[in-house]
Amino acid sequence: MTRPEIDPELQALLADLPLSSELTPELLAQIRQIASTPVETVLDGRAVERREVTFARPDGARIPLSVLSPQRAGRSTAAPCVYWLHGGGMVMGDRFSQIDIPLEWLDRFGAVVVTAEYRLAPEVTGTTLVEDCYHGLRWTAEHAAELGVDPTRIIVAGISAGGGLAAGVTLMARDLGGPAIAAQVLICPMLDHRNTTTSSRQYSGEPGVWTREMNEFGWRSVLGDNPADVPGYVSPAVAEDLAGLPATYIDAGTAEVFRDEDVAYATRIWAAGGQAELHIWAGGFHGFDALYPHTRVSAAARRTRNNWLTRLLSSLPAGERHDLAGSTAP
């Protein structure tokens, strides 16, 4: 099939990246063994306080969280919170993957970043991944006071698989009566297990950052070979009702598998009377601004996303910071 070309500046950078058209168990094992950039390197030079937490799900499973807070003594207002879910096709990555994106919001907005180490497929399957993420959000909201977080300004955000999980968590929070979510930011989100869109077929059969074949591997790892009755919390594109969702930001590239399912999700939010801002960046491949943030199109994507968050946060009243006893902190 003919397809949109990748932005020339991005295409030149991709020439140095080893690409594949498929993902196999053997390749996945190799990728998982490759150490990612230590978070200490990313945090170097930033005024950030780091706290490691492990919480217990209702079923007893223990899930790690990292809390990254700006070093600000004597804060009189509670901070906004970004609850971050990493990418990796639901089969790889860790809570520090793509962490530079929410750390930019920590720097810009003084946001507290909470990032979740949800368990990966195929070791866990079905709703387990999104439930890990949902219970991490509940822990964050329940501990908002001690984290210095305003519970009315919690933003759920994620990229790729994390974007899909963020959408699932937002649906779950709506249906289960909380926690309250002020907005969801879905960056090139992985939303539809059916993998049948035009864009999924366009980016198939050739090496790429994330291809249709890789996408099939990721979903098969979560759902098995013959999925039936897939919940909307797992594959948000099949959720019947998208009404009552918080303000939503969705972006993707024209040259990627998820383009059409992301456009369709925004369209369905509008049809349900919701508010979504959608940006599809010409020539962007999957995760382009995470891999190469300093290219022209990546800088434009990040700037536009940051401007949306600026407008959103300026529309939300800042709450007083309270200690655990409920008195206003000095």
Solvent accessible surface area in square Angstrom, and as a share of the most:
residue,aa,sasa,rsa
1,M,144,0.64
2,T,128,0.74
3,R,78,0.28
4,P,48,0.30
5,E,142,0.64
6,I,40,0.20
7,D,32,0.17
8,P,112,0.70
9,E,53,0.24
10,L,0,0.00
11,Q,86,0.38
12,A,69,0.54
13,L,67,0.33
14,L,8,0.04
15,A,84,0.65
16,D,130,0.67
17,L,60,0.30
18,P,125,0.79
19,L,62,0.31
20,S,39,0.25
21,S,31,0.20
22,E,93,0.42
23,L,10,0.05
24,T,53,0.31
25,P,88,0.55
26,E,116,0.52
27,L,51,0.25
28,L,9,0.05
29,A,49,0.38
30,Q,105,0.47
31,I,56,0.28
32,R,91,0.33
33,Q,151,0.67
34,I,128,0.65
35,A,94,0.73
36,S,67,0.43
37,T,82,0.48
38,P,80,0.50
39,V,8,0.05
40,E,104,0.47
41,T,85,0.49
42,V,36,0.21
43,L,23,0.12
44,D,118,0.61
45,G,83,0.80
46,R,75,0.27
47,A,63,0.49
48,V,18,0.10
49,E,92,0.41
50,R,94,0.34
51,R,101,0.37
52,E,84,0.37
53,V,20,0.11
54,T,64,0.37
55,F,13,0.05
56,A,57,0.44
57,R,23,0.08
58,P,114,0.72
59,D,96,0.50
60,G,49,0.47
61,A,24,0.18
62,R,148,0.54
63,I,1,0.00
64,P,43,0.27
65,L,0,0.00
66,S,0,0.00
67,V,4,0.02
68,L,0,0.00
69,S,13,0.08
70,P,10,0.07
71,Q,98,0.44
72,R,107,0.39
73,A,110,0.85
74,G,62,0.60
75,R,25,0.09
76,S,73,0.47
77,T,61,0.35
78,A,5,0.04
79,A,1,0.01
80,P,7,0.05
81,C,0,0.00
82,V,3,0.01
83,Y,0,0.00
84,W,0,0.00
85,L,0,0.00
86,H,1,0.01
87,G,1,0.01
88,G,18,0.17
89,G,2,0.02
90,M,7,0.03
91,V,0,0.00
92,M,30,0.13
93,G,36,0.35
94,D,42,0.22
95,R,40,0.15
96,F,34,0.14
97,S,18,0.12
98,Q,55,0.25
99,I,4,0.02
100,D,45,0.23
101,I,3,0.02
102,P,0,0.00
103,L,0,0.00
104,E,41,0.18
105,W,3,0.01
106,L,7,0.03
107,D,81,0.42
108,R,137,0.50
109,F,46,0.19
110,G,10,0.10
111,A,1,0.01
112,V,0,0.00
113,V,0,0.00
114,V,0,0.00
115,T,0,0.00
116,A,1,0.01
117,E,45,0.20
118,Y,4,0.01
119,R,80,0.29
120,L,33,0.16
121,A,0,0.00
122,P,69,0.43
123,E,118,0.53
124,V,25,0.15
125,T,70,0.41
126,G,28,0.27
127,T,45,0.26
128,T,31,0.18
129,L,2,0.01
130,V,2,0.01
131,E,51,0.23
132,D,0,0.00
133,C,0,0.00
134,Y,7,0.03
135,H,38,0.17
136,G,0,0.00
137,L,0,0.00
138,R,91,0.33
139,W,28,0.10
140,T,0,0.00
141,A,25,0.19
142,E,115,0.52
143,H,53,0.24
144,A,5,0.04
145,A,39,0.31
146,E,59,0.26
147,L,11,0.05
148,G,1,0.01
149,V,4,0.02
150,D,5,0.03
151,P,68,0.43
152,T,87,0.51
153,R,20,0.07
154,I,1,0.00
155,I,2,0.01
156,V,0,0.00
157,A,0,0.00
158,G,0,0.00
159,I,5,0.02
160,S,10,0.07
161,A,1,0.01
162,G,0,0.00
163,G,0,0.00
164,G,4,0.04
165,L,5,0.03
166,A,0,0.00
167,A,0,0.00
168,G,0,0.00
169,V,0,0.00
170,T,2,0.01
171,L,1,0.01
172,M,11,0.05
173,A,4,0.03
174,R,74,0.27
175,D,71,0.37
176,L,107,0.53
177,G,76,0.74
178,G,12,0.12
179,P,20,0.12
180,A,72,0.56
181,I,24,0.12
182,A,20,0.15
183,A,0,0.00
184,Q,0,0.00
185,V,0,0.00
186,L,0,0.00
187,I,2,0.01
188,C,5,0.03
189,P,0,0.00
190,M,2,0.01
191,L,0,0.00
192,D,11,0.06
193,H,37,0.17
194,R,123,0.45
195,N,5,0.03
196,T,81,0.47
197,T,30,0.17
198,T,57,0.33
199,S,0,0.00
200,S,0,0.00
201,R,102,0.37
202,Q,23,0.10
203,Y,23,0.09
204,S,34,0.22
205,G,58,0.56
206,E,89,0.40
207,P,87,0.55
208,G,18,0.17
209,V,41,0.24
210,W,23,0.08
211,T,3,0.02
212,R,62,0.23
213,E,39,0.18
214,M,15,0.06
215,N,0,0.00
216,E,69,0.31
217,F,17,0.07
218,G,0,0.00
219,W,8,0.03
220,R,109,0.40
221,S,14,0.09
222,V,2,0.01
223,L,36,0.18
224,G,34,0.32
225,D,109,0.57
226,N,138,0.71
227,P,58,0.37
228,A,83,0.65
229,D,142,0.74
230,V,21,0.12
231,P,54,0.34
232,G,17,0.16
233,Y,62,0.24
234,V,9,0.05
235,S,0,0.00
236,P,0,0.00
237,A,16,0.12
238,V,41,0.24
239,A,13,0.10
240,E,171,0.77
241,D,76,0.39
242,L,4,0.02
243,A,37,0.29
244,G,67,0.64
245,L,19,0.09
246,P,26,0.16
247,A,30,0.23
248,T,1,0.01
249,Y,0,0.00
250,I,0,0.00
251,D,3,0.02
252,A,3,0.02
253,G,0,0.00
254,T,29,0.17
255,A,3,0.03
256,E,3,0.01
257,V,0,0.00
258,F,0,0.00
259,R,31,0.11
260,D,35,0.18
261,E,4,0.02
262,D,0,0.00
263,V,53,0.31
264,A,50,0.39
265,Y,3,0.01
266,A,0,0.00
267,T,65,0.38
268,R,78,0.28
269,I,0,0.00
270,W,111,0.39
271,A,91,0.70
272,A,41,0.32
273,G,72,0.69
274,G,22,0.21
275,Q,137,0.61
276,A,9,0.07
277,E,47,0.21
278,L,43,0.21
279,H,47,0.21
280,I,52,0.26
281,W,44,0.16
282,A,76,0.59
283,G,6,0.06
284,G,0,0.00
285,F,6,0.03
286,H,16,0.07
287,G,11,0.10
288,F,8,0.03
289,D,4,0.02
290,A,25,0.20
291,L,78,0.39
292,Y,41,0.16
293,P,35,0.22
294,H,172,0.77
295,T,6,0.03
296,R,187,0.68
297,V,20,0.11
298,S,0,0.00
299,A,40,0.31
300,A,21,0.16
301,A,0,0.00
302,R,27,0.10
303,R,133,0.48
304,T,31,0.18
305,R,3,0.01
306,N,4,0.02
307,N,73,0.37
308,W,21,0.07
309,L,1,0.01
310,T,66,0.39
311,R,128,0.47
312,L,20,0.10
313,L,21,0.10
314,S,92,0.59
315,S,81,0.52
316,L,46,0.23
317,P,112,0.70
318,A,61,0.47
319,G,24,0.23
320,E,104,0.47
321,R,54,0.20
322,H,71,0.32
323,D,61,0.32
324,L,138,0.68
325,A,97,0.75
326,G,48,0.46
327,S,62,0.40
328,T,73,0.43
329,A,20,0.16
330,P,143,0.90
